[in-house]
């Protein structure tokens, strides 16, 4: 390996069962979703976001979150996480036995209003309380910071705002924030600039990168992230999830595509690419359309 | 822009009308192909490979190459190029008024045999004669070096062989060789390694990079190429072309995806992204299936 990537080990956070399925139009039963999680765990994915403890009125795809958790077969060493939007979601997740939760903040005021029906300040106040109670219960908290590279409503998002909110999340006790390109518009120049600004203020280990491949740049952005020293990347098996803003377009970076590149770069992940493909095939047969992962499509 | 890309200007070589259409199953008439070329020229693409002067028995998609050239409306400053496999093809291309041709060499012996029915040494002897006669006629010659990052039959291809053949092509008078990832398996680590070895022996301007997006890595590979100082990249409007080795999979890097990233990085190309989309829509309506470009799909 002769290239400017010093990272030799990375952690892949699998978000297919949550961020992926949440953006698909079919509603899968808990048994199917738990089997998907088990297949991903068998592939060696070290962190799997398995569910969202949200109201089924708002996100019917995520109904019966506790049942998904109950039905999966935990493997030692794997972190099973769940999204919680508020204190009720946290209570339900803790009741179900979840010991790591994720909260969902936004860097754009308009996106925050439309997506979680709250302004940024109020959402952060709620999350501070979520973190406090999670810690009291012995659970830890990760965060997503959405629209960090741009907003579908507001356009460009100031870097200072992303840095400021990331710092506030860290100060309230969040152990890691996934800097998220919610609409898939980021390019590597933005990654260097934004991650550069972030690591000037907080440890690189407290950052993850969450890219969508809507415009094909996700892996180039991962490469830029690796060059900044980032070692945690979110992805979704098969690219499950699509893009809610452009029907038919790609959404989440596909786990297969990410692992293929990391394998090539000699960045160890412990993930078995062929077993990820098997997990994607399993879920693809249930959702009724081909998944967009380039690597997966090349296997046909 | 705060990132390790020093390149501020790049040349995009549009290969859709040749490498793209050649790998589609529909056979389009010369008027349609010429209209596609004109739409690409209107988008500001500075180099367009418009046809292949090959036997229609072997590549029916490329039949009537001279007619395509005759029907297009040349714009000043744009280089219209054509693929020629041999002396007959060169003669036909020159007769049609083409003043820049491309030859197609391989870095893998098995691929050379199966793809152009000749061993590497014999193909290079033919190409030396093609280059001599092209120069005599006042035309210049570009080359593709296929399977430079790996072969579908042989697997890994030694870097020394790629460097050796690239040098031989340069010595015979080829002005630029497109180092080609024919089956879309390259990762950025290979790009740094191979391009590093090449630029130790020849000027970076004599190299282009030709990636396929079969496993999603094409733009990450372009980024690595830019970091090596490469300034010429091949792409195909809409990702036209697919992958002959995996039906349904992506083939050529899509021009839209490439331009989107280069625009973001502040690398000037003179290409109008929206006008490329218009050209892709034109040809998409003729070939009967959605084109795989991520950027294009996000525009629906």
HADDOCK unambig.tbl for C-alpha pairs under 7 A between the chains (distance, minus, plus):
assign (segid A and resid 1 and name CA) (segid B and resid 189 and name CA) 5.71 0.50 0.50
assign (segid A and resid 1 and name CA) (segid B and resid 193 and name CA) 6.95 0.50 0.50
assign (segid A and resid 2 and name CA) (segid B and resid 189 and name CA) 6.39 0.50 0.50
assign (segid A and resid 2 and name CA) (segid B and resid 192 and name CA) 6.05 0.50 0.50
assign (segid A and resid 2 and name CA) (segid B and resid 193 and name CA) 5.44 0.50 0.50
assign (segid A and resid 3 and name CA) (segid B and resid 189 and name CA) 5.90 0.50 0.50
assign (segid A and resid 3 and name CA) (segid B and resid 192 and name CA) 5.45 0.50 0.50
assign (segid A and resid 187 and name CA) (segid B and resid 261 and name CA) 5.89 0.50 0.50
assign (segid A and resid 187 and name CA) (segid B and resid 264 and name CA) 5.86 0.50 0.50
assign (segid A and resid 187 and name CA) (segid B and resid 265 and name CA) 6.98 0.50 0.50
assign (segid A and resid 188 and name CA) (segid B and resid 265 and name CA) 6.98 0.50 0.50
assign (segid A and resid 189 and name CA) (segid B and resid 1 and name CA) 5.71 0.50 0.50
assign (segid A and resid 189 and name CA) (segid B and resid 2 and name CA) 6.37 0.50 0.50
assign (segid A and resid 189 and name CA) (segid B and resid 3 and name CA) 5.89 0.50 0.50
assign (segid A and resid 189 and name CA) (segid B and resid 264 and name CA) 6.77 0.50 0.50
assign (segid A and resid 189 and name CA) (segid B and resid 265 and name CA) 5.28 0.50 0.50
assign (segid A and resid 192 and name CA) (segid B and resid 2 and name CA) 6.01 0.50 0.50
assign (segid A and resid 192 and name CA) (segid B and resid 3 and name CA) 5.45 0.50 0.50
assign (segid A and resid 193 and name CA) (segid B and resid 1 and name CA) 6.93 0.50 0.50
assign (segid A and resid 193 and name CA) (segid B and resid 2 and name CA) 5.40 0.50 0.50
assign (segid A and resid 214 and name CA) (segid B and resid 294 and name CA) 5.86 0.50 0.50
assign (segid A and resid 214 and name CA) (segid B and resid 295 and name CA) 6.57 0.50 0.50
assign (segid A and resid 214 and name CA) (segid B and resid 298 and name CA) 6.22 0.50 0.50
assign (segid A and resid 215 and name CA) (segid B and resid 257 and name CA) 6.18 0.50 0.50
assign (segid A and resid 215 and name CA) (segid B and resid 294 and name CA) 4.86 0.50 0.50
assign (segid A and resid 215 and name CA) (segid B and resid 295 and name CA) 4.25 0.50 0.50
assign (segid A and resid 215 and name CA) (segid B and resid 298 and name CA) 6.87 0.50 0.50
assign (segid A and resid 216 and name CA) (segid B and resid 257 and name CA) 5.89 0.50 0.50
assign (segid A and resid 216 and name CA) (segid B and resid 294 and name CA) 5.21 0.50 0.50
assign (segid A and resid 216 and name CA) (segid B and resid 295 and name CA) 6.61 0.50 0.50
assign (segid A and resid 217 and name CA) (segid B and resid 219 and name CA) 6.37 0.50 0.50
assign (segid A and resid 217 and name CA) (segid B and resid 261 and name CA) 6.78 0.50 0.50
assign (segid A and resid 219 and name CA) (segid B and resid 217 and name CA) 6.37 0.50 0.50
assign (segid A and resid 219 and name CA) (segid B and resid 220 and name CA) 5.66 0.50 0.50
assign (segid A and resid 220 and name CA) (segid B and resid 219 and name CA) 5.66 0.50 0.50
assign (segid A and resid 220 and name CA) (segid B and resid 220 and name CA) 3.85 0.50 0.50
assign (segid A and resid 220 and name CA) (segid B and resid 223 and name CA) 6.55 0.50 0.50
assign (segid A and resid 223 and name CA) (segid B and resid 220 and name CA) 6.56 0.50 0.50
assign (segid A and resid 246 and name CA) (segid B and resid 298 and name CA) 5.41 0.50 0.50
assign (segid A and resid 246 and name CA) (segid B and resid 299 and name CA) 6.96 0.50 0.50
assign (segid A and resid 246 and name CA) (segid B and resid 300 and name CA) 6.27 0.50 0.50
assign (segid A and resid 248 and name CA) (segid B and resid 297 and name CA) 6.67 0.50 0.50
assign (segid A and resid 249 and name CA) (segid B and resid 294 and name CA) 6.77 0.50 0.50
assign (segid A and resid 249 and name CA) (segid B and resid 297 and name CA) 5.08 0.50 0.50
assign (segid A and resid 249 and name CA) (segid B and resid 298 and name CA) 4.87 0.50 0.50
assign (segid A and resid 250 and name CA) (segid B and resid 294 and name CA) 6.72 0.50 0.50
assign (segid A and resid 257 and name CA) (segid B and resid 215 and name CA) 6.16 0.50 0.50
assign (segid A and resid 257 and name CA) (segid B and resid 216 and name CA) 5.89 0.50 0.50
assign (segid A and resid 261 and name CA) (segid B and resid 187 and name CA) 5.88 0.50 0.50
assign (segid A and resid 261 and name CA) (segid B and resid 217 and name CA) 6.80 0.50 0.50
assign (segid A and resid 264 and name CA) (segid B and resid 187 and name CA) 5.86 0.50 0.50
assign (segid A and resid 264 and name CA) (segid B and resid 189 and name CA) 6.76 0.50 0.50
assign (segid A and resid 265 and name CA) (segid B and resid 187 and name CA) 7.00 0.50 0.50
assign (segid A and resid 265 and name CA) (segid B and resid 188 and name CA) 6.98 0.50 0.50
assign (segid A and resid 265 and name CA) (segid B and resid 189 and name CA) 5.27 0.50 0.50
assign (segid A and resid 294 and name CA) (segid B and resid 214 and name CA) 5.85 0.50 0.50
assign (segid A and resid 294 and name CA) (segid B and resid 215 and name CA) 4.84 0.50 0.50
assign (segid A and resid 294 and name CA) (segid B and resid 216 and name CA) 5.19 0.50 0.50
assign (segid A and resid 294 and name CA) (segid B and resid 249 and name CA) 6.79 0.50 0.50
assign (segid A and resid 294 and name CA) (segid B and resid 250 and name CA) 6.73 0.50 0.50
assign (segid A and resid 295 and name CA) (segid B and resid 214 and name CA) 6.56 0.50 0.50
assign (segid A and resid 295 and name CA) (segid B and resid 215 and name CA) 4.25 0.50 0.50
assign (segid A and resid 295 and name CA) (segid B and resid 216 and name CA) 6.60 0.50 0.50
assign (segid A and resid 297 and name CA) (segid B and resid 248 and name CA) 6.67 0.50 0.50
assign (segid A and resid 297 and name CA) (segid B and resid 249 and name CA) 5.10 0.50 0.50
assign (segid A and resid 298 and name CA) (segid B and resid 214 and name CA) 6.22 0.50 0.50
assign (segid A and resid 298 and name CA) (segid B and resid 215 and name CA) 6.88 0.50 0.50
assign (segid A and resid 298 and name CA) (segid B and resid 246 and name CA) 5.41 0.50 0.50
assign (segid A and resid 298 and name CA) (segid B and resid 249 and name CA) 4.87 0.50 0.50
assign (segid A and resid 299 and name CA) (segid B and resid 246 and name CA) 6.94 0.50 0.50
assign (segid A and resid 300 and name CA) (segid B and resid 246 and name CA) 6.27 0.50 0.50
